[in-house]
Amino acid sequence: MWASQRLSDTVLGQFLFPQYVDEIATNANSASAALNKWMKTFLPKECVVHGMRHAFRDRLRSVNAPMDIIDQLGGWSMQSVGQGYGDVYWFGIIR
């Protein structure tokens, strides 16, 4: 949270990473490749972003976080239409 707030304070535009997203599309493959390349300098070569996403989900499930919050935090799609109704959680705040 601290890092994202600091980053947000330094960006002038609408997006934190405009090289990977704009008003029309998100270039997730390029963002993932850049993160994987950066991670290789600090972690063993078998560590990749995709594995970190799964570990993030596993850790949230291990503390019994609600599945709708897990899906939102990880950017996973909802499993049913019914999950889209009601309040939306945003980092512990219902909005």
QUIBELKA-V899669 format. One record per backbone hydrogen bond with DSSP energy under -1.0 kcal/mol. CO is the residue of the C=O (numbers start at 1). NH is the residue of the N-H. If there is no record, write none. Layout:
[[CO & NH] [CO & NH]]
//
This chain:
[[1 & 5] [2 & 6] [3 & 7] [4 & 8] [5 & 9] [7 & 10] [17 & 20] [20 & 27] [25 & 22] [26 & 28] [27 & 31] [28 & 32] [29 & 33] [30 & 34] [31 & 35] [32 & 36] [33 & 37] [34 & 38] [35 & 39] [36 & 40] [38 & 41] [39 & 42] [39 & 43] [44 & 47] [48 & 52] [49 & 53] [50 & 54] [51 & 55] [52 & 56] [53 & 57] [54 & 58] [55 & 59] [56 & 60] [57 & 61] [58 & 62] [60 & 65] [61 & 64] [66 & 70] [67 & 71] [68 & 72] [69 & 73] [70 & 74] [71 & 76] [81 & 84] [82 & 85] [88 & 95] [90 & 93] [93 & 90]]
//
